[in-house]
Amino acid sequence: MEPAVLQTVPLDFRWPTIDPFLFCVHHLDHYPAADGRLGPDASLAGRPIGNDFAPSEGWRMYHGSHVPGFPQHPHRGFETITFVRRGLIDHADSLGATARYGRGDVQWMTAGAGIQHAEMFPLLDTDGPNTLELFQIWMNLPAADKMVDPHFTMLWDHDIPRHVVPTPGAGPDGPAVTVTVIAGALGDDTPPNPPPASYASDPRADVALWHASFDAGSSWTMPSAAEGVARVLYVFDGDGITVDGEAVGSATGAVVDATRAIEVASAGAAELLVMQGRPIGEPVAQQGPFVMNTDDEIRQAFADYRATQFGGWPWDRPDPTHGTDGTRFARHADGRVEEAVTA
């Protein structure tokens, strides 16, 4: 039998991806105590403010000037999936929607025909550190859906299932694997629906996003997917895993044969992210925040943005934040309000 691992690649700040995914970054920033104005209580001297991507003292400002994060910027032609494990994100967009989410929540946004948004990282704790950990994933849209209306959906932590896999023969208190099921059903665990025009809304796409946390000495038989589906395992924490007995080291991405069930095991504690989907198989033309199929469509995207600003920017600043209250919420463009349930 051919080996289950088809290719391995080392992981850096920006992880290599395969169709239908375009981009994945694992952000882990150990911010210090907050200054009471949602920024770090630390000097910003010497940092390239506005473009601070090299970690200094364990954290980055990104494009933020006082609050870390990504102020007002546009997108067209793809989807962003933001899975926040620790910390909070403040969202604002050109449709007039706002949100504060994190601590296990996922925001899934179909940019479609065009949207501007800001994603800021407010620091709330003035007495201790403000660690932020998140995955930012870009997933492509087929040509037929690139100009759909923009839309975002909140997948709140309390609605996202955890699929627990006990290690065979280890007993009820033995090591286990806990899988956070963001997209793609796993066993009897079905996650909330993505946005209606998402590529993941098409069952033929077979999109799955699973975060798996392995106890030391645990194992999981990952189920197979349909013929033609691509699957990558990203080992981002721990000392590595084995896939059908083959070692895959830490900070490594492994393209695996998705058409067969594989046994994934770890001698020590480990974490991995599984990204899976059927390749769209269309030409990709990308420039900055726009992803289309042709260069002409990219030029049209820039022309449309200059002409319309994708609906304009209804906020009085490029980096809106939502105060010092830690309540997680989403206020949609139609006025509908959601609040996260806190356990």
C-alpha positions, 0 to 999 in steps of 0.5 A, a space after each residue: 500500500 502507498 504511504 498515507 503521507 504524500 508530502 510534508 512542508 515546514 510551517 512558518 508564519 504563513 502556512 502553505 495551502 492547497 486548493 480550495 484554500 488560499 492562505 492560513 496564518 496561526 497568530 499567537 501573540 503574548 500581549 502584556 497588560 493593557 493600558 486601559 485604552 485597549 492597547 498594550 501597556 508597553 512602549 511602541 518605540 522602535 516598532 514599524 507601526 502600521 506594518 509591525 509583523 516581526 515579533 518583538 517581546 512575543 507580540 506584534 501590532 500588525 497594522 494597528 497604531 494603538 490597538 493591535 490588529 488590521 484596520 479598514 481594508 477591502 476584500 472581494 472574491 473569497 471567504 475569510 474564516 477566523 477561529 479565535 482560541 484565546 483573546 478577542 477580536 472587534 469586527 466592523 464592516 462597510 455594511 454597518 455590522 459590528 461584532 466582538 468575538 473570541 474565546 473559541 468563537 469563529 467568524 465566517 465571512 463570505 466577501 463575495 462582490 466586495 466588503 471592507 472590514 476592520 479586525 482589531 485585537 482589543 486588550 482588556 486585562 489591565 492587571 495581567 497578560 492578554 494572550 491572543 491566539 487565532 487562525 486566519 484562513 482564506 478559502 476561495 470561491 468558485 467563479 459562479 459565486 465570486 460576486 454574491 452578496 457579502 455575508 458573515 455568520 458567527 459560529 459561537 463557541 457554545 454551538 461548536 461541537 467537540 468530538 471526543 475520541 477515547 484511545 482504544 483500551 485506555 479506559 474512561 480516564 485514559 488519554 483522548 483526542 478532542 476535535 473541535 468541529 468547525 466545518 464538516 460533520 465528524 461522526 454524529 457531531 455536526 457543526 453550525 452552517 457556514 454562510 449560505 453562499 459559502 463554498 462549504 455550503 455545497 455538500 460536494 465540496 466536502 469542506 472540513 475544518 477540524 482542530 484536534 488536541 491530543 493527550 499524551 499517548 492518544 490516537 485517532 482514526 481519522 475517517 476517509 473522505 470522497 475521491 478527489 478531496 484534498 486534506 492537509 494536517 498542520 502540526 503546530 504544537 507538540 513534538 510531532 505525531 505519527 500517521 499510519 506509523 510514519 513520523 511527522 514532526 512539529 511545525 509541519 504540514 502533511 498532505 495525506 491521502 484523504 480517501 483512506 482512514 488513517 491512524 494519527 497518534 501522538 506520544 506526547 501532547 500535540 495539536 493539529 489543524 485539519 483543512 480539507 476540501 475538494 479543489 475548485 480547479 479554476 484559475 486564480 488571479 490574486 492581487 492583495 485583498 482581491 482574488 478572482 479568476 483573471 487579471 481583467 477581473 482584478 483590474 475591475 475589482 480595483 476600479 469598483 473599489 475606487 468608485 464605490 468603496 464597496 459601500 463606503 465606511 460608516 465609522 468615524 475611524 479606520 480601527 473601531 473598537 467596542 469598549 472595555 466590556 468583555 461581552 461577545 456579540 454580533 450586530 448584523 447589518 439588518 439590525 439582528 443582534 446575537 450574544 454569545 452564551 458564556 458557560 
